[in-house]
Amino acid sequence: MTLWEVTLLAVVQGLTEFLPVSSSGHLALVEHWLQIPSAQRLPVSVLLHLGTWLALIVYFRRDLVLMVRGIVSNDLRGRHLLACVLLANGATAVLALSLQKAVEHAFASPRFVALFWGLTALLLFTSEAWSNRPGQTDRPLDWRVALAVGLAQGLAVFPGLSRSGTTIATGLFCGLAREAAGRFAFLVGIPAILGANLVEARDISTLPASYGALAFGVVAAFVVGYLSITWTLAAVRNARLRWFGVYCLIAALVALATAPSAVFVAKVVCR
C-alpha cells in the first residue's frame, strides 16, 4: 500500500470517526473503490483507529481524570460518570458480539452501507427535531440513559451507521442536554474503540506498508480526528446535526449509484 493511499485513508478515518457520518462506511467504500486486498485492510484500519483513539484521550483528558478521581479519592461525580461509561460499554459488548456475523456480511456490500447511511440520516433529523420540541427539559445522566446509549453504540458496528451519530441521537432522545449528549457519546467510545482494536489486532500478521507511511497515517488520523471532535461538539451545541443528515443521504445515494460499477471506479482511481 502506497503512502498516498495510507494518507487518504487516514484523513477519511480522522474526519468520519467523530463526525456523525460513519467512518466504517467511508473506509469500506474507499477500500472497495481502490481494490485494496482484504489482507491489507485490517492492519491499516487498526492503526488508524489508534490515531483517532488517542485524539479522544487527549481531548477528554479532564473527564478521564475526573473518573480516575472517582476511584482513588471517592469523588461522587467521577464515580457516577465512570459507572455510566462502564455500563454503556457492557451493553455495547454484548450486542456487538452477537451481531458479528451480520456485520461481516454488511461490510461486503455497498448497498448495506447505503441502507445504514440512510438510517443515520433519519436518526440525526429526528433527534434534532425531538430536542428542539417545546417544553423540552434536560434530564440528568442515569443508568437508563447509559444503557440506551450503550445499546445504540452496539448497533453502530454496522458500516454506514455512525457510532457518534447514533449515540448522540440516543442521548438526545433520552432527554440529555446537547452538551451532555455529545460529551457522553464520545466518552463511551473510548473503551469501545480500544476494545475493538485490541480484538482485531490479534489477527494482524504482516504490515501492508512501510513503518514511515503507517506512522504518518497514525499522526494524520490523530490531528484530523481531534479537529473533527471539536466540529461535532459545536454542531451538537448549535443544533446543526441536520446538515450531517443531508450529507449521509447524499452518501447513501452515491454508494447505491456506484455499487454496480465499483470495480470500474477503482481502476480509474488507481491509474
C-alpha positions as CSV (number, residue, x, y, z in Angstrom):
1,M,0.0,0.0,0.0
2,T,1.4,3.4,-1.0
3,L,1.9,6.5,1.2
4,W,-0.9,8.4,-0.6
5,E,-3.3,5.5,-0.1
6,V,-2.5,5.4,3.7
7,T,-2.8,9.2,3.9
8,L,-6.2,9.2,2.1
9,L,-7.5,6.5,4.5
10,A,-6.1,8.4,7.5
11,V,-7.8,11.6,6.5
12,V,-11.1,9.8,5.8
13,Q,-10.8,8.0,9.2
14,G,-9.9,11.2,11.1
15,L,-12.8,13.1,9.6
16,T,-15.5,10.5,9.7
17,E,-14.7,8.7,13.0
18,F,-16.2,11.5,15.0
19,L,-18.3,13.5,12.6
20,P,-21.7,11.7,12.6
21,V,-21.3,10.2,9.1
22,S,-19.8,6.8,9.8
23,S,-16.0,6.1,9.5
24,S,-16.6,2.4,8.8
25,G,-18.9,3.2,5.9
26,H,-16.5,5.6,4.3
27,L,-13.5,3.3,4.8
28,A,-15.4,0.3,3.4
29,L,-16.3,2.2,0.3
30,V,-12.8,3.7,-0.2
31,E,-11.2,0.4,0.2
32,H,-13.7,-1.2,-2.2
33,W,-13.1,1.5,-4.8
34,L,-9.3,1.3,-4.5
35,Q,-9.5,-2.5,-4.6
36,I,-7.3,-2.8,-1.5
37,P,-6.8,-6.6,-0.8
38,S,-8.7,-7.8,2.3
39,A,-5.4,-8.9,4.0
40,Q,-4.2,-5.3,3.9
41,R,-7.3,-3.6,5.2
42,L,-7.3,-4.9,8.8
43,P,-3.8,-3.7,9.9
44,V,-4.3,-0.2,8.4
45,S,-7.7,0.1,10.0
46,V,-6.4,-0.9,13.4
47,L,-3.5,1.6,13.2
48,L,-5.7,4.5,12.0
49,H,-8.2,3.8,14.7
50,L,-5.4,4.0,17.2
51,G,-4.7,7.5,16.0
52,T,-8.3,8.7,16.4
53,W,-8.5,6.9,19.8
54,L,-5.5,8.9,21.0
55,A,-7.3,12.1,19.9
56,L,-10.2,11.1,22.2
57,I,-7.8,10.6,25.1
58,V,-6.2,14.0,24.7
59,Y,-9.5,15.9,24.1
60,F,-11.3,14.4,27.0
61,R,-8.4,14.2,29.4
62,R,-10.2,16.2,32.1
63,D,-13.2,13.8,32.1
64,L,-10.8,10.9,32.3
65,V,-9.0,12.5,35.3
66,L,-12.4,13.0,36.9
67,M,-13.3,9.3,36.5
68,V,-9.9,8.3,38.0
69,R,-10.6,10.5,41.0
70,G,-13.9,8.6,41.4
71,I,-11.8,5.5,42.0
72,V,-8.9,6.9,44.1
73,S,-10.5,9.7,46.1
74,N,-14.2,8.7,46.2
75,D,-15.3,11.7,44.1
76,L,-19.0,11.1,43.6
77,R,-19.3,12.8,40.2
78,G,-16.3,10.8,38.9
79,R,-17.7,7.5,40.2
80,H,-21.1,8.2,38.7
81,L,-19.7,9.1,35.3
82,L,-17.4,6.0,35.4
83,A,-20.2,3.7,36.3
84,C,-22.3,5.0,33.4
85,V,-19.5,4.6,30.9
86,L,-18.8,1.1,32.1
87,L,-22.5,0.1,32.0
88,A,-22.8,1.5,28.5
89,N,-19.8,-0.4,27.2
90,G,-21.0,-3.6,28.8
91,A,-24.2,-3.3,26.8
92,T,-22.2,-2.5,23.7
93,A,-20.0,-5.5,24.0
94,V,-22.9,-8.0,24.4
95,L,-24.8,-6.6,21.5
96,A,-21.8,-6.1,19.2
97,L,-20.6,-9.7,19.7
98,S,-24.0,-11.1,18.9
99,L,-24.1,-9.2,15.6
100,Q,-20.6,-10.1,14.4
101,K,-21.5,-12.4,11.5
102,A,-24.2,-10.0,10.2
103,V,-21.7,-7.1,10.3
104,E,-19.1,-9.1,8.3
105,H,-21.8,-9.6,5.6
106,A,-22.7,-5.9,5.6
107,F,-19.1,-4.8,5.1
108,A,-19.0,-6.8,1.8
109,S,-22.0,-4.9,0.3
110,P,-22.0,-1.2,-0.6
111,R,-25.8,-1.5,-0.7
112,F,-25.9,-2.3,3.0
113,V,-23.6,0.6,3.7
114,A,-26.1,2.9,1.8
115,L,-29.0,1.5,3.8
116,F,-27.4,2.3,7.2
117,W,-26.3,5.7,6.0
118,G,-29.9,6.4,5.3
119,L,-30.8,5.2,8.8
120,T,-28.1,7.5,10.3
121,A,-29.6,10.5,8.4
122,L,-33.1,9.6,9.8
123,L,-31.7,9.5,13.4
124,L,-30.0,12.8,13.0
125,F,-33.1,14.5,11.6
126,T,-35.5,13.1,14.2
127,S,-33.3,13.5,17.2
128,E,-32.6,17.2,16.5
129,A,-36.3,17.8,16.0
130,W,-37.0,16.0,19.2
131,S,-34.5,18.0,21.2
132,N,-36.0,21.3,19.8
133,R,-39.6,20.5,20.7
134,P,-41.4,23.0,23.0
135,G,-41.2,22.2,26.7
136,Q,-38.1,20.1,26.4
137,T,-36.3,19.8,29.8
138,D,-32.8,18.4,30.4
139,R,-32.6,15.0,32.0
140,P,-29.6,14.0,34.2
141,L,-27.4,11.2,33.1
142,D,-28.5,7.9,34.8
143,W,-28.2,4.2,34.3
144,R,-31.2,4.0,31.9
145,V,-29.7,6.6,29.6
146,A,-26.3,4.9,29.8
147,L,-27.8,1.6,28.9
148,A,-29.7,3.1,25.9
149,V,-26.6,4.8,24.6
150,G,-24.5,1.6,25.1
151,L,-27.0,-0.5,23.1
152,A,-27.1,2.2,20.4
153,Q,-23.3,2.0,20.2
154,G,-23.5,-1.7,19.8
155,L,-25.8,-1.3,16.8
156,A,-23.3,1.1,15.3
157,V,-20.9,-1.7,14.4
158,F,-22.7,-1.9,11.1
159,P,-20.9,0.1,8.3
160,G,-22.7,3.3,7.5
161,L,-24.4,3.5,10.9
162,S,-22.4,6.3,12.6
163,R,-21.3,5.5,16.1
164,S,-21.1,9.2,17.1
165,G,-24.4,10.0,15.3
166,T,-26.2,7.0,16.8
167,T,-25.1,7.6,20.4
168,I,-25.6,11.4,20.3
169,A,-29.1,10.9,18.8
170,T,-29.9,8.4,21.5
171,G,-28.8,10.8,24.2
172,L,-31.0,13.5,22.8
173,F,-33.9,11.1,22.5
174,C,-33.4,10.3,26.2
175,G,-33.6,14.0,27.2
176,L,-29.9,14.8,27.8
177,A,-28.8,18.4,27.3
178,R,-27.0,18.9,24.0
179,E,-23.5,19.3,25.5
180,A,-24.1,16.3,27.8
181,A,-25.3,14.1,25.0
182,G,-22.3,15.0,22.8
183,R,-19.6,14.5,25.5
184,F,-21.1,11.3,26.9
185,A,-21.3,9.8,23.4
186,F,-17.6,10.4,22.9
187,L,-16.7,9.2,26.4
188,V,-18.4,5.8,25.9
189,G,-16.5,5.5,22.6
190,I,-13.1,5.4,24.4
191,P,-13.3,1.9,25.8
192,A,-15.3,0.6,22.8
193,I,-12.8,1.7,20.2
194,L,-9.9,0.4,22.3
195,G,-11.6,-2.9,22.9
196,A,-12.5,-3.4,19.2
197,N,-9.0,-2.5,18.2
198,L,-7.4,-5.0,20.6
199,V,-9.6,-7.8,19.4
200,E,-8.8,-7.1,15.7
201,A,-5.1,-6.6,16.4
202,R,-4.8,-10.3,17.3
203,D,-5.3,-11.2,13.6
204,I,-2.6,-8.9,12.2
205,S,0.3,-10.9,10.8
206,T,2.0,-8.5,8.4
207,L,2.0,-4.8,7.7
208,P,1.0,-3.7,4.2
209,A,3.1,-0.5,4.1
210,S,6.4,0.9,5.4
211,Y,6.7,1.9,9.1
212,G,7.1,5.6,8.0
213,A,3.9,5.6,5.9
214,L,1.9,3.9,8.7
215,A,3.3,6.3,11.3
216,F,2.4,9.2,9.2
217,G,-1.1,7.8,8.8
218,V,-1.5,7.5,12.6
219,V,-0.4,11.1,13.1
220,A,-2.7,12.4,10.4
221,A,-5.6,10.4,11.8
222,F,-4.9,11.9,15.3
223,V,-4.8,15.5,14.1
224,V,-7.8,15.3,11.8
225,G,-9.7,13.3,14.4
226,Y,-9.0,16.0,17.1
227,L,-10.4,18.7,14.8
228,S,-13.5,16.6,13.9
229,I,-14.3,16.2,17.7
230,T,-14.4,19.9,18.0
231,W,-16.6,20.4,14.9
232,T,-19.0,17.7,16.0
233,L,-19.5,19.1,19.5
234,A,-20.0,22.6,18.0
235,A,-22.7,21.1,15.7
236,V,-24.5,19.4,18.6
237,R,-24.5,22.6,20.7
238,N,-25.7,24.8,17.8
239,A,-28.4,22.3,16.6
240,R,-26.7,21.7,13.2
241,L,-26.9,17.9,13.1
242,R,-29.4,18.0,10.2
243,W,-26.6,19.1,7.8
244,F,-24.8,15.9,8.6
245,G,-28.0,14.1,7.9
246,V,-28.2,15.7,4.5
247,Y,-24.6,14.5,3.8
248,C,-25.5,10.9,4.9
249,L,-28.4,10.9,2.4
250,I,-26.1,12.1,-0.4
251,A,-23.5,9.5,0.6
252,A,-26.2,6.8,0.5
253,L,-27.2,7.7,-3.0
254,V,-23.6,7.8,-4.2
255,A,-23.0,4.4,-2.7
256,L,-26.0,3.0,-4.4
257,A,-25.1,4.6,-7.7
258,T,-21.6,3.4,-7.7
259,A,-22.1,-0.1,-6.3
260,P,-22.7,-1.8,-9.7
261,S,-19.6,-0.2,-11.2
262,A,-17.3,-0.2,-8.2
263,V,-14.6,-2.2,-10.0
264,F,-14.5,0.3,-12.8
265,V,-14.3,3.2,-10.4
266,A,-11.4,1.6,-8.6
267,K,-9.5,1.1,-11.9
268,V,-9.9,4.7,-12.8
269,V,-8.8,6.0,-9.4
270,C,-5.8,3.7,-9.3
271,R,-4.4,4.9,-12.7
